Amino acid sequence: MKRVIISTFFAFTGATFATPPPVGPYGDRPRAIATYAPRPAYPFSARSRHLQGRGIFILYVRPDGTVASVEVAKSTGHTELDESGVAALRKWRFRSGTVKKVNIPLTFTMQGSNTTET
């Protein structure tokens, strides 16, 4: 049985990515200042082709806490995964006036084996 895992990382080391870690104005993690943060869907078409990837997305946030736009700073390597990430991140909401720009790393990964159950 295969297990599909979507990992959304809100903290990472600078050695992994060239962009700064995702933080708010006082060093807060995005999850701490986000009031609504849905995870991206892992599209069936991507899962069926075993597509995986890591990317970094930049959220530009309005003063009221809604996301004005999402930029793909580093692609996952697959358009469908990028599009899924952008669609979910557009829905994020933050506390008003807490942040203007946030870097969010996303990882889409499949783990498990092709063993059959008996």
C-alpha positions as CSV (number, residue, x, y, z in Angstrom):
1,M,0.0,0.0,0.0
2,K,1.4,3.4,-0.9
3,R,1.3,6.3,1.5
4,V,1.2,9.8,0.1
5,I,2.6,12.6,2.2
6,I,2.5,16.3,1.6
7,S,5.0,18.1,3.8
8,T,4.8,21.8,4.3
9,F,7.8,23.1,6.0
10,F,7.6,26.4,7.9
11,A,11.2,26.4,9.0
12,F,14.4,25.3,7.3
13,T,18.1,25.9,7.3
14,G,19.8,28.5,5.2
15,A,22.0,25.8,3.8
16,T,19.1,24.1,2.1
17,F,17.7,27.2,0.4
18,A,19.3,30.5,-0.7
19,T,16.3,32.6,0.5
20,P,15.9,33.8,4.1
21,P,13.7,31.6,6.4
22,P,10.0,32.5,6.6
23,V,9.6,34.9,9.5
24,G,7.3,37.7,10.6
25,P,8.3,41.1,11.8
26,Y,9.4,39.9,15.2
27,G,10.9,36.6,14.2
28,D,7.6,34.8,14.3
29,R,7.1,31.7,12.2
30,P,4.4,32.1,9.5
31,R,2.2,29.4,11.2
32,A,2.2,31.5,14.4
33,I,1.0,34.6,12.6
34,A,-1.3,32.9,10.1
35,T,-4.9,32.7,11.0
36,Y,-5.8,30.4,8.1
37,A,-3.2,28.2,6.3
38,P,-4.7,25.3,4.2
39,R,-2.2,22.8,2.9
40,P,-1.9,22.4,-0.9
41,A,-3.6,19.4,-2.6
42,Y,-1.4,16.8,-4.1
43,P,-3.0,16.5,-7.6
44,F,-3.9,12.9,-8.5
45,S,-2.3,13.3,-11.9
46,A,1.0,14.2,-10.1
47,R,0.7,11.4,-7.6
48,S,0.0,8.8,-10.4
49,R,3.2,9.9,-12.2
50,H,5.1,9.9,-8.9
51,L,6.0,13.6,-9.3
52,Q,7.8,15.1,-6.3
53,G,9.5,18.4,-5.7
54,R,10.5,21.2,-3.3
55,G,9.9,24.8,-4.0
56,I,9.8,28.2,-2.3
57,F,6.9,30.6,-2.7
58,I,6.8,34.2,-1.7
59,L,3.5,35.6,-0.4
60,Y,2.8,39.3,-0.6
61,V,0.3,40.2,2.1
62,R,-2.1,43.1,2.2
63,P,-2.4,45.2,5.4
64,D,-5.7,43.4,6.2
65,G,-3.9,40.0,6.2
66,T,-5.1,38.6,2.9
67,V,-2.7,37.4,0.3
68,A,-2.3,39.9,-2.6
69,S,-0.2,37.6,-4.7
70,V,2.0,34.5,-4.7
71,E,5.3,34.3,-6.5
72,V,7.2,31.1,-7.3
73,A,10.7,31.9,-6.2
74,K,12.0,28.4,-6.7
75,S,9.9,25.9,-8.7
76,T,9.1,22.4,-7.5
77,G,10.2,21.3,-10.9
78,H,6.6,20.5,-12.0
79,T,4.0,23.0,-13.1
80,E,1.1,21.1,-11.5
81,L,2.8,21.0,-8.1
82,D,3.6,24.7,-8.4
83,E,0.0,25.5,-9.4
84,S,-1.4,23.5,-6.5
85,G,1.0,25.4,-4.1
86,V,0.0,28.8,-5.4
87,A,-3.7,27.9,-5.3
88,A,-3.5,26.9,-1.6
89,L,-1.2,29.8,-0.6
90,R,-3.5,32.4,-2.1
91,K,-6.1,31.3,0.5
92,W,-3.8,32.0,3.5
93,R,-4.7,34.7,6.0
94,F,-2.5,36.5,8.5
95,R,-3.2,38.7,11.5
96,S,-3.8,42.3,10.2
97,G,-0.6,44.3,9.9
98,T,1.8,41.6,11.0
99,V,3.6,40.8,7.8
100,K,4.0,42.2,4.3
101,K,6.0,39.4,2.6
102,V,6.6,35.8,3.7
103,N,8.7,33.0,2.2
104,I,7.1,29.6,2.3
105,P,8.9,26.5,1.4
106,L,6.7,23.5,0.2
107,T,7.7,19.9,-0.3
108,F,5.6,17.4,-2.2
109,T,6.9,13.9,-1.6
110,M,5.6,10.3,-2.0
111,Q,6.8,7.7,0.5
112,G,6.1,4.1,0.8
113,S,6.6,0.9,-1.1
114,N,4.8,-1.0,-3.8
115,T,4.1,-4.0,-1.6
116,T,0.8,-5.7,-1.7
117,E,-1.2,-6.5,1.4
118,T,-2.0,-10.2,2.1
